[in-house]
Amino acid sequence: MHDLMAQLLQVGFFAALIRIATPLIFATLGELLAERSGVVNLGVEGIMLFSAMTGFTAAYYSGDLWIGIAAAAATGAVMGLLMGLLTVTLGLSQHVSGLGVTMLCTGFAFYFYRLIFGEPSQPPSVTPFRPLPIPLLSDIPVIGPVLFNQFALSYLAFAVVLVAALALKHTPWGLSLRTVGENPRAADAAGVNVALIRYQALILSGALMGIGGAYLSLAQYNAFTFGVISGRGWVSIALVVFGQWQPWRSALGALLFALIDALQSGGFVAAESAEQVVRRDSCVGSSERRGGTTAGAEASAASLRRGLEDGASHQVGPILGRRSDHGIGNSF
């Protein structure tokens, strides 16, 4: 109990919570937009994994992390487009299509990674994102290191939450999106292009999921590993329901999950560094034997460790069933 309280009282612990929550926020917002349009995108886990791989590969060969983020977002957008083709245009089951996209993306990630990098004894790595302190604000005691000494992608994640909340409630596009998700027949009768709105939502949804995946391989880690996502995509689906399809509530749910994840990962923090985790988990056989759960715990532990180190330097609606009834088997 004493160790737990000591951990909770560290500024770096709370800074690490935001970093652990960042990929969940991106993925949850992506899933939220898809479900708001009336499409349940179960491809989120695979999209995040494939985007983490393409983002890392682009960053590795270009030497620019932001090119990797752009590549990951583009990968996610293409997979979102594929999801739209299957569910909106062809009218296939959303659940079957989503699981199919997850399996397809997982296979692509494994295959292309082996094709490009092979199975080297020393896994390829990049220099990851570093915390970007905001001048003056980062010097505020306690609050500064927690909120204003984060990765650029963490700032972006909360900016996207704000933009999504405003867009859904205060823009014509947001009204059309919500109407399409709630009652597509009424939206169509009002002159709204249901298929177009759903395609837009799914493409944007996929891009956000892709950025969430790339965050793990370019910021939380400095390499791509086969267990890097570790079920975060499935967690994001639950967080959408937990947040009642509201951006801010879903983001708070991601922070709550990050808190629990950090607490249960605390035992790994002193055991090994992030680099050691990457080196061990990058071996294909090892990652396949271990599965994703332990890798995910160690990923959170690595982020927690970095947060603690950075903190030390500062001295201190309705239920899913209603939405899933629409668009299964046809556009309405």
C-alpha positions as CSV (number, residue, x, y, z in Angstrom):
1,M,0.0,0.0,0.0
2,H,2.9,2.3,0.8
3,D,4.5,1.7,-2.6
4,L,1.1,2.4,-4.3
5,M,0.6,5.7,-2.5
6,A,4.2,6.7,-3.2
7,Q,3.6,6.0,-6.9
8,L,0.4,8.0,-7.0
9,L,2.0,11.0,-5.4
10,Q,4.6,11.3,-8.2
11,V,4.0,14.0,-10.8
12,G,5.6,11.8,-13.4
13,F,2.9,9.2,-12.8
14,F,0.1,11.5,-13.9
15,A,2.2,12.7,-16.8
16,A,2.5,9.1,-17.9
17,L,-1.3,8.6,-17.7
18,I,-1.8,11.1,-20.5
19,R,0.8,9.4,-22.6
20,I,-0.8,6.0,-22.0
21,A,-4.2,7.4,-22.8
22,T,-3.2,9.1,-26.0
23,P,-3.5,6.2,-28.5
24,L,-6.8,5.2,-26.8
25,I,-8.2,8.7,-27.3
26,F,-7.3,8.7,-31.0
27,A,-8.8,5.2,-31.5
28,T,-11.9,5.9,-29.4
29,L,-12.7,9.1,-31.3
30,G,-12.3,7.3,-34.6
31,E,-14.7,4.6,-33.5
32,L,-17.1,7.2,-32.1
33,L,-17.3,9.0,-35.4
34,A,-18.0,5.7,-37.2
35,E,-20.7,4.7,-34.8
36,R,-22.3,8.2,-34.8
37,S,-22.7,7.6,-38.6
38,G,-24.4,4.3,-37.9
39,V,-21.5,2.0,-38.7
40,V,-19.8,-0.2,-36.0
41,N,-16.2,-0.4,-37.2
42,L,-14.8,-3.6,-35.6
43,G,-11.7,-3.2,-37.8
44,V,-10.1,-0.8,-35.3
45,E,-7.6,-3.3,-33.9
46,G,-6.2,-4.4,-37.2
47,I,-6.2,-0.8,-38.6
48,M,-4.1,0.4,-35.6
49,L,-1.7,-2.5,-36.1
50,F,-1.2,-2.0,-39.9
51,S,-0.9,1.7,-39.5
52,A,1.7,1.3,-36.7
53,M,3.7,-0.8,-39.1
54,T,3.4,1.5,-42.1
55,G,4.0,4.6,-40.0
56,F,7.2,3.1,-38.5
57,T,8.4,2.0,-41.9
58,A,7.9,5.4,-43.5
59,A,9.6,7.1,-40.5
60,Y,12.5,4.6,-40.6
61,Y,13.3,5.1,-44.3
62,S,12.5,8.9,-44.5
63,G,14.1,9.9,-41.2
64,D,11.0,12.1,-40.4
65,L,8.6,11.0,-37.7
66,W,5.8,13.2,-39.1
67,I,6.0,11.5,-42.5
68,G,5.4,8.3,-40.5
69,I,2.4,9.8,-38.9
70,A,1.1,10.9,-42.3
71,A,1.6,7.5,-43.7
72,A,-0.2,5.9,-40.8
73,A,-3.1,8.3,-41.2
74,A,-3.3,7.5,-44.9
75,T,-3.2,3.8,-44.2
76,G,-6.1,4.1,-41.8
77,A,-8.1,6.2,-44.2
78,V,-7.7,3.6,-46.9
79,M,-8.8,0.9,-44.6
80,G,-11.8,3.1,-43.6
81,L,-12.6,3.4,-47.2
82,L,-12.5,-0.3,-47.6
83,M,-14.9,-0.6,-44.6
84,G,-17.2,1.8,-46.3
85,L,-17.1,-0.2,-49.5
86,L,-18.0,-3.4,-47.7
87,T,-20.8,-2.0,-45.4
88,V,-22.2,1.1,-47.2
89,T,-21.9,0.2,-50.9
90,L,-22.1,-3.6,-50.9
91,G,-24.4,-3.7,-47.8
92,L,-22.5,-6.5,-46.0
93,S,-22.7,-7.1,-42.3
94,Q,-20.9,-4.5,-40.3
95,H,-19.6,-7.0,-37.7
96,V,-18.4,-9.6,-40.2
97,S,-16.8,-6.8,-42.4
98,G,-15.1,-5.3,-39.4
99,L,-13.6,-8.6,-38.2
100,G,-12.5,-9.3,-41.8
101,V,-10.7,-5.9,-42.0
102,T,-9.0,-6.7,-38.7
103,M,-7.7,-10.0,-39.9
104,L,-6.7,-8.6,-43.3
105,C,-4.8,-5.7,-41.7
106,T,-3.1,-8.0,-39.2
107,G,-2.0,-10.3,-42.0
108,F,-0.7,-7.3,-44.0
109,A,1.2,-5.9,-41.1
110,F,3.0,-9.2,-40.4
111,Y,3.7,-10.0,-44.0
112,F,5.0,-6.6,-45.1
113,Y,7.1,-6.2,-42.0
114,R,8.8,-9.5,-42.7
115,L,9.1,-8.7,-46.4
116,I,10.7,-5.3,-45.7
117,F,12.8,-6.0,-42.6
118,G,13.1,-9.8,-42.6
119,E,14.0,-11.2,-39.1
120,P,17.1,-9.3,-38.0
121,S,18.8,-10.1,-34.8
122,Q,18.7,-6.4,-33.9
123,P,15.3,-5.0,-34.6
124,P,15.2,-1.7,-36.6
125,S,14.4,1.4,-34.5
126,V,13.9,5.1,-34.9
127,T,14.5,8.1,-32.6
128,P,11.0,8.5,-31.0
129,F,9.1,11.6,-30.3
130,R,10.3,13.6,-27.4
131,P,8.2,15.6,-24.9
132,L,7.5,19.1,-26.2
133,P,7.3,21.5,-23.2
134,I,5.2,24.6,-23.7
135,P,7.2,27.6,-22.5
136,L,6.1,29.2,-19.2
137,L,3.2,26.8,-18.8
138,S,5.4,23.8,-18.3
139,D,7.1,25.6,-15.4
140,I,3.9,25.7,-13.4
141,P,4.3,23.5,-10.3
142,V,2.6,20.1,-10.5
143,I,0.2,21.0,-13.4
144,G,3.0,22.1,-15.7
145,P,4.9,18.8,-16.0
146,V,1.6,16.9,-16.2
147,L,-0.3,18.8,-18.8
148,F,2.3,20.9,-20.6
149,N,5.3,18.7,-21.0
150,Q,3.8,16.0,-23.3
151,F,4.4,14.6,-26.8
152,A,3.1,16.7,-29.6
153,L,0.7,13.9,-30.5
154,S,-0.8,14.1,-26.9
155,Y,-1.6,17.8,-27.4
156,L,-3.1,16.9,-30.8
157,A,-5.3,14.2,-29.3
158,F,-7.0,16.6,-26.9
159,A,-7.3,19.2,-29.6
160,V,-9.1,16.6,-31.7
161,V,-11.4,15.8,-28.8
162,L,-12.3,19.5,-28.7
163,V,-12.8,19.8,-32.4
164,A,-14.9,16.6,-32.5
165,A,-17.1,17.8,-29.7
166,L,-17.7,21.2,-31.4
167,A,-18.2,19.7,-34.8
168,L,-20.8,17.1,-33.7
169,K,-23.0,19.6,-31.9
170,H,-22.4,23.0,-33.6
171,T,-21.9,22.3,-37.3
172,P,-24.2,21.3,-40.2
173,W,-21.9,18.4,-40.9
174,G,-22.2,17.2,-37.3
175,L,-26.0,17.5,-37.4
176,S,-26.0,15.4,-40.7
177,L,-23.7,12.8,-39.2
178,R,-25.9,12.4,-36.1
179,T,-29.1,12.3,-38.1
180,V,-27.6,9.6,-40.4
181,G,-26.7,7.5,-37.4
182,E,-30.0,8.0,-35.6
183,N,-32.4,7.8,-38.5
184,P,-31.0,7.4,-41.9
185,R,-34.4,7.3,-43.6
186,A,-35.3,10.7,-42.2
187,A,-31.9,12.0,-43.2
188,D,-32.4,10.8,-46.7
189,A,-35.8,12.3,-46.9
190,A,-34.3,15.6,-45.8
191,G,-31.9,15.5,-48.7
192,V,-28.8,14.3,-46.8
193,N,-26.5,11.9,-48.8
194,V,-26.4,9.1,-46.3
195,A,-23.7,7.1,-48.2
196,L,-21.5,10.1,-48.6
197,I,-21.7,11.1,-44.9
198,R,-20.9,7.5,-43.8
199,Y,-17.9,7.3,-46.2
200,Q,-16.6,10.6,-44.8
201,A,-17.0,9.4,-41.2
202,L,-15.3,6.1,-41.9
203,I,-12.3,7.6,-43.7
204,L,-11.8,10.2,-40.9
205,S,-12.4,7.4,-38.4
206,G,-9.7,5.2,-40.0
207,A,-7.2,8.1,-40.1
208,L,-7.6,8.7,-36.4
209,M,-7.2,5.0,-35.7
210,G,-4.1,5.0,-37.8
211,I,-2.5,7.9,-35.9
212,G,-3.3,6.1,-32.6
213,G,-1.4,3.0,-33.9
214,A,1.5,5.1,-35.1
215,Y,1.8,6.8,-31.7
216,L,2.7,3.4,-30.2
217,S,5.5,2.6,-32.6
218,L,6.9,6.2,-32.9
219,A,6.4,7.7,-29.4
220,Q,5.6,5.2,-26.7
221,Y,8.1,2.8,-28.3
222,N,10.8,3.5,-30.9
223,A,10.1,0.4,-32.9
224,F,7.3,-1.7,-34.3
225,T,6.5,-4.9,-32.5
226,F,3.8,-7.5,-33.3
227,G,2.2,-7.1,-29.9
228,V,2.3,-3.3,-29.9
229,I,-1.5,-2.8,-30.0
230,S,-2.4,-5.5,-27.5
231,G,-6.1,-5.1,-27.6
232,R,-6.3,-1.3,-27.4
233,G,-8.6,-1.3,-30.4
234,W,-11.2,-3.5,-28.7
235,V,-10.8,-1.4,-25.6
236,S,-11.7,1.7,-27.6
237,I,-14.9,0.2,-28.7
238,A,-15.9,-0.3,-25.1
239,L,-14.8,3.3,-24.3
240,V,-17.2,4.6,-26.9
241,V,-20.1,2.9,-25.0
242,F,-18.7,3.9,-21.7
243,G,-18.6,7.6,-22.8
244,Q,-22.2,7.4,-24.2
245,W,-20.9,8.4,-27.7
246,Q,-19.7,11.8,-26.3
247,P,-16.1,12.9,-27.2
248,W,-15.2,14.3,-23.7
249,R,-16.8,11.5,-21.8
250,S,-15.0,8.9,-24.0
251,A,-11.7,10.8,-23.5
252,L,-12.2,10.7,-19.7
253,G,-12.9,7.0,-20.0
254,A,-9.5,6.6,-21.8
255,L,-7.8,8.4,-18.9
256,L,-9.5,6.2,-16.4
257,F,-8.4,3.1,-18.3
258,A,-4.9,4.5,-18.5
259,L,-4.9,5.0,-14.7
260,I,-5.9,1.3,-14.1
261,D,-3.4,0.2,-16.8
262,A,-0.6,2.2,-15.2
263,L,-1.3,0.8,-11.7
264,Q,-1.4,-2.8,-12.9
265,S,1.8,-2.3,-15.0
266,G,3.7,-0.7,-12.1
267,G,5.5,-4.0,-11.4
268,F,7.2,-3.9,-14.8
269,V,8.6,-0.5,-14.5
270,A,11.8,-1.4,-12.6
271,A,12.2,-4.7,-14.5
272,E,13.4,-3.5,-17.9
273,S,13.7,-0.5,-20.1
274,A,11.6,0.2,-23.1
275,E,14.5,-0.7,-25.4
276,Q,14.8,-4.1,-23.8
277,V,11.1,-4.7,-24.2
278,V,11.3,-3.8,-27.9
279,R,14.3,-6.0,-28.5
280,R,12.6,-9.0,-26.9
281,D,9.1,-8.4,-28.3
282,S,10.4,-7.7,-31.8
283,C,11.3,-11.4,-32.3
284,V,8.5,-12.9,-34.2
285,G,8.5,-16.2,-32.4
286,S,8.7,-14.6,-29.0
287,S,5.8,-12.2,-29.7
288,E,3.6,-15.0,-31.1
289,R,4.3,-17.1,-28.0
290,R,3.6,-14.3,-25.6
291,G,0.6,-12.9,-27.4
292,G,-0.5,-9.3,-26.9
293,T,-1.4,-9.0,-23.3
294,T,2.0,-9.0,-21.7
295,A,3.4,-6.8,-24.4
296,G,0.7,-4.3,-23.8
297,A,1.4,-4.2,-20.1
298,E,5.1,-3.7,-20.8
299,A,4.3,-0.9,-23.3
300,S,2.3,0.9,-20.7
301,A,5.1,0.3,-18.2
302,A,7.6,1.8,-20.6
303,S,5.5,4.9,-21.0
304,L,5.0,5.0,-17.2
305,R,8.8,4.8,-16.7
306,R,9.4,7.6,-19.1
307,G,6.7,9.7,-17.4
308,L,8.2,9.1,-14.0
309,E,11.7,10.0,-15.2
310,D,10.4,13.2,-16.8
311,G,8.4,14.1,-13.7
312,A,11.5,13.6,-11.5
313,S,13.3,16.3,-13.5
314,H,10.7,18.8,-12.4
315,Q,11.2,18.2,-8.7
316,V,8.0,17.2,-7.8
317,G,-27.0,8.2,-26.1
318,P,-28.5,5.3,-26.2
319,I,-27.1,1.9,-26.2
320,L,-25.1,0.4,-29.0
321,G,-28.0,-1.8,-30.2
322,R,-29.8,1.3,-31.4
323,R,-27.0,2.4,-33.6
324,S,-26.1,-1.0,-34.9
325,D,-29.6,-1.5,-36.3
326,H,-28.9,0.9,-39.1
327,G,-26.7,0.1,-42.1
328,I,-26.5,-3.7,-41.6
329,G,-27.2,-5.2,-44.9
330,N,-27.9,-1.9,-46.7
331,S,-27.2,1.8,-46.5
332,F,-30.3,2.5,-44.5
